[in-house]
């Protein structure tokens, strides 16, 4: 919380104590419903008229951590990526050109005001980029298999349970009734995240090259971009990798067997030691797991 200047600090402090804000177990669904509502309209609403006033909140001992949703900024950035990835004719089939031009103008006006383009949340659709596994360790994983009608799993490390309910976030306000969410999250400190990325970058550069490469491949260029983004936040911040909606594409057994972070760590160790067979084996396991998931984006 101390990383925010006033008046944002006071506003976020009050928000964290509010009973009305979406709890973590409901927040992702709330974001999704809001986005779906905007996009199914005619014409679609590509970005909210105003920035979101919601955030993800985490309490650790006496410290409050806040990660603003920044839905408007993230929507603009996502539309910018969309226009860059698809030909004009294809993009026009999804978004009428006059609407696209208006959204671009609004974003340009926002940029000219000198506001920061650094979102607190990076989003990837249909897969987790391999470089996102590097800042974490296997012991920082929290897997919960809760789903209505199927029973509920327990977090592997309860002390790192990110799906805190109202009783955890507001001690003394009575027990929460919400069931645990289906989720897979890694949480680490900013210091550990930066240290791991810094250690991996020269190893990856020597073995895999500097370029940014395909989004589902690992490269020094992608790691350096990640390091720059992380380095812009408070040194005592926390970093989360949240599988988000992907957990609803994968069954319990697949999620339980997902050792992507551990496999990435072994692959990097193999690279550093020159153990080619070990490195290739781990890298192939990562690609074999994530290429089919990513292929769902274009499935009919």
Residue pairs with C-beta under 8 A, 6 or more apart in sequence:
1 9
1 12
1 13
1 16
1 63
1 64
1 65
1 66
2 9
2 234
3 233
3 234
3 237
4 12
4 66
12 55
12 64
12 66
12 68
13 64
15 21
15 53
15 54
15 55
15 57
15 66
16 57
16 59
16 64
16 66
17 170
19 166
19 170
19 173
21 54
21 55
21 57
22 30
22 54
23 164
23 165
23 166
23 169
23 176
23 178
24 56
24 57
24 58
24 162
24 163
24 164
24 181
25 163
25 165
25 178
25 179
25 180
25 181
26 178
26 181
27 54
27 56
28 181
28 242
28 244
28 245
30 54
31 69
31 71
32 245
34 71
35 71
35 75
38 44
38 45
38 46
38 48
39 45
39 46
43 95
43 96
43 99
44 94
44 95
44 99
46 75
46 79
46 95
46 99
46 100
46 103
47 71
47 72
47 75
47 76
47 79
47 103
47 106
47 107
48 71
48 72
48 75
49 72
50 72
51 70
51 71
51 72
51 73
52 68
52 69
52 70
52 71
52 72
54 68
54 69
54 71
55 66
55 67
55 68
55 69
56 66
56 67
56 69
57 64
57 65
57 66
57 67
57 169
58 64
58 65
58 67
58 162
58 164
58 238
59 65
59 164
59 168
59 169
60 238
65 237
65 238
67 120
67 121
67 240
68 120
69 121
70 119
70 120
70 121
73 117
73 119
74 119
74 121
74 123
76 103
76 106
76 107
76 110
77 117
77 119
78 123
79 95
79 100
79 103
79 107
80 107
82 91
82 94
83 91
83 100
83 104
91 100
92 100
111 117
118 229
118 232
120 233
122 132
122 229
123 244
124 132
124 215
125 297
126 246
126 293
126 294
126 296
126 297
127 215
127 216
127 246
127 290
127 293
127 294
128 241
128 243
128 246
128 260
128 290
129 215
129 216
129 222
130 216
130 217
130 218
130 264
130 286
130 290
131 218
131 219
131 222
131 223
131 226
132 226
132 241
133 241
133 260
133 261
133 263
133 264
133 286
134 196
134 197
134 200
134 218
134 223
134 226
134 264
134 268
135 188
135 192
135 193
135 194
135 196
135 197
135 226
135 230
135 239
135 241
136 186
136 188
136 193
136 196
136 239
136 241
136 261
137 188
137 192
137 196
137 261
137 265
138 259
138 261
138 262
138 265
139 157
140 157
140 160
140 186
140 187
140 188
140 261
141 156
141 157
141 184
141 185
141 186
141 261
142 155
142 156
142 157
142 160
142 161
142 162
142 163
142 183
142 184
142 185
142 186
142 187
143 153
143 155
143 156
143 183
143 184
143 255
143 256
144 152
144 153
144 154
144 155
144 161
144 163
144 180
144 181
144 182
144 183
144 184
145 151
145 152
145 153
145 182
145 252
145 255
145 256
146 152
146 153
146 179
146 180
146 181
146 182
146 183
147 182
148 179
152 179
152 180
153 180
153 252
155 161
155 163
155 180
160 187
161 168
162 183
162 185
162 187
162 240
162 242
163 180
163 181
163 183
163 185
165 176
165 178
165 180
166 173
166 174
166 176
166 178
167 173
167 174
167 175
167 176
168 176
182 247
182 248
183 242
183 243
183 247
184 242
184 243
184 246
184 247
184 255
184 258
185 240
185 241
185 242
185 243
186 240
186 241
186 261
187 238
187 239
187 240
188 238
188 239
189 236
189 237
189 238
189 239
190 230
190 233
190 234
190 235
190 236
190 237
190 238
190 239
191 235
191 236
193 230
193 239
194 227
194 230
194 231
197 223
197 226
197 227
197 230
198 227
200 223
200 268
201 220
201 223
201 224
201 227
202 220
203 268
203 271
203 272
204 218
204 219
204 220
204 223
204 268
204 271
205 220
206 271
207 271
207 279
208 217
208 218
208 219
208 220
208 271
209 219
209 220
210 219
210 220
210 221
211 219
211 220
211 221
212 219
212 221
212 222
212 225
213 219
213 221
213 222
216 287
216 290
216 291
216 294
218 264
218 283
230 239
241 261
246 293
247 255
249 293
249 296
250 258
250 293
258 289
260 286
260 289
260 290
263 282
263 285
263 286
264 282
264 286
266 278
266 282
267 278
267 279
267 282
267 283
267 286
269 275
269 278
270 276
270 277
270 278
270 279
270 282
271 279
